[in-house]
Amino acid sequence: ELAEHGDDRSIPLFVHAAREAHTFQLRRMAYERLEVLGSFEDLDRYDWLTQQLERNNTRVCKLRKWYVSRLIELDDARARPLLEKEGRVRGRRSSCMQEMIQHALAQLPAPPPAE
């Protein structure tokens, strides 16, 4: 019930749950509530999404797409390597998001040259 009705006073709890909850489902629910509240001051979205995607080795494309679509929404060039990796994986794991990934890669700025 808190996940559905929590307000701004609940933000620290949702941040903690997004980082520390024992299951991917609970971490994801906490993140979704932070989205509804529009509050990410205490949670680096890029870091959280990439860590969750790397930790969650599910082969279910729909679940992986949830993380990938949010990474794409950030429009952050740091996501390019991860998106390229997801785009190279074939089969059920990424079949539902190939077009979305290719479109996003075409829109993202190129990474800065290595020094």
N, C-alpha and C positions, 0 to 999 in steps of 0.2 A: 504494500500500500504506500509506503514511503516513496518508492520509486515512481509511483504515479502522481503523488500529490506533494512531494517535497518542494519547498520554495527556496529562496536565496539563503535562508538560514541553514539549509541542509547541504549547501555546496561543499563544505569541508568533508562531510561524510561521504558524499558521492566521489570526490577526488580520491579519498582514501580507499573506497571500494573499487574504483577503477584501477588503482595501482595494486591493491593487496588481496582482493577477493580470491577465494580458492578455485573458482571455476571461470572459464571464459565467458559463460553466459552471464554470470553476475557482474563481471568486469564490464562487459559490453552493455548491460542494462544501466550501469552507473554512468558510463560514457554517454549513452543516449539521453539520460536525464540531464547531463551537463549541456548537451546540445540544445535541449528544450529550454533550459534556463539561460543559454547563451553565455556561459561562464567557463572560460578556460585559462584564467589568469594563473592558476596554480597547477596546471597540467599542460605539459608541452605536447600538443596534439600529434605532431610529426613523430616524436620519439615514442609516444604511447602506441600509435598505430603500427609503426614498423616493428616494435618489440612484440606486440600482440600477434602480428602476422607471422613473424618468425617463430614465435613460441607455439603457435597453433598450427600443427602440421596436418590438419584435416585435408582430405582430398575432395571435400564437398565444395564445389565451385560457388554455390550461393553464399556460403559462409565466408569464403575467402574474398568474394566480391564485395561484401559489406565493408571490409577493411580497405580494400583497394579503391573503392569508389570514394571513400572519405580522404584517402591520401591524395587522390586526383583533385578533389575539391580544394585542397590546400594550395594548389598551384605552386608547389615548392620543387625547385630543380633537384634538391637532394633526393627526391623520390625516384628519379630516373633509373638508377641501377636496380632498385627493387622492382619497379614496373617492368623493366627489360627482362629481369629474371622471371617474373610471373608470366610475361608474354612468351617466353621460350618454352615454358612447361606446356605440354600438350596433354590431351586426354580430358577426362572428366574434371580434373582439378582446376582447369582454367578455361574450359570450352565456352562457358557462358559470358566471358568478359574479354575475349580476344579483341573484338572490334573497339570496345571502350578503351582498352589499354593502348592500342595502336593510335587511336585518335588523341589520347592524352599525351603520348610520347611526341606526336607531331606538333602539339601545342606548347609543350614545355621548352623553356630555353635550354640551350646546350650547356652542359656543365663547364665551368671555367677550366682553361687549360692547366695541366699539372705543372707545377713550378720545378 
